Amino acid sequence: MPTTGDGTFTYVISSEDLAKGLRPSQHVPRNSRFLTECNGAIGLDSVLQALEDLSENVVDTSALAGLQFPFPQLFNLNGVVIVATESEIYELIDGVLDLKLTIP
């Protein structure tokens, strides 16, 4: 895999492979074209996006505390969007984050 002078590289994952998602268990054989680990990103519209990009485009989390990796975590459920930080859980209601739970 070619790298640039600063040690970074680019690896293209096809949309078909991305659509398969993460492997369902550790017993899936190697080279089965499942992703094995995903840190700090999520598959959205056949594109792997960094959580920072997703957070900026979906909901403004800049005012939330405890935003060290892996936070904020976004959960898009059926009709409900939950945003979690290290110590707080919010629900997104009409574009506004409503604090639901604080964890000491």
N, C-alpha and C positions, 0 to 999 in steps of 0.2 A: 504494500500500500504506500503510495508516494506521500511524503510529508513536505511541508514548506520549511523555510529556514528557521521559523520560530517553533517548530515541533508540532504544529497543528496539522490536521489532515481532514479530508472530506470523504465521507462514505455515503453512497446513495442507497437508500432502501426503497425498493419498488413499492408502489401502492398496493399490489397484491400481497406482498409480504407483510406490509404494515397492517393491512386489513385482517390478516390472520391473528395478529396480536401476540400477547405473551403466551408461552407454552402452558398448557393446562396442568402439567405436573412435571416433576423432575425425571420421570421415567420415559418421557418422549425422547426418541433417539436424536443424536446430534445430526446436524445438516438436514433437519426436517423443516427448515425455513420458518420456524417460530422465533420470535424475539425471546431472549432469556432474561433480560433485565432492562428496566426503564427507570432511570433516576432523573428527576427534575424536568420531565417532559411528558407530553400526552399526545396521543394520536387524534387529530381533529381534521375533518375534511380531507382525508388521505394525505395529510402532512403532519410530520412530527414537530410540535411546537414546544418551545421552552415554557415552563410555568410562568416565568416573568412576562413573556409576551402574551400568554393567555390571560393572566391577571389584568394586564393593562387594557386588553381589548374587551373583556367581559364585565369586570367590576373593578372599581378603583379601590385598591387595598393599601394605598400609600399612608393612610392615617392609622392603620392597625399596628399594634405592638406585637413583638415576638415573631418577626418575619425572617428569621434565619432558616436556612434550608432544613427541612423540606416544607416550610410554611411560606405562604398560606396554602392550604389544601382546599381545593374546590370539588364539591360533590354535586353533580347535576343529576338529580333524581327525577322521577315523573312529576313534573309541575313544581318541584321544590329545588332551590339552589342553596346549598349549605357551604359556608366558608369557615374554615377552622384555622386558628392560630395555635400557638403553643398552649395558651391558657384561656382562650375564649372561642365560643361557637356562635356564629351569626347565621341568620337566614336572609337571603336577598328577596326583598319585597318591593316591587315597583321601582327597581334600580337603587334602593337604599338598603344598607346593611342594618338589620335589627338584631341587637345582642340578645341571645337566648340563654346562654349559660356561661358562667365564669368558673374556671377551675382553679382552686388555690394552688 
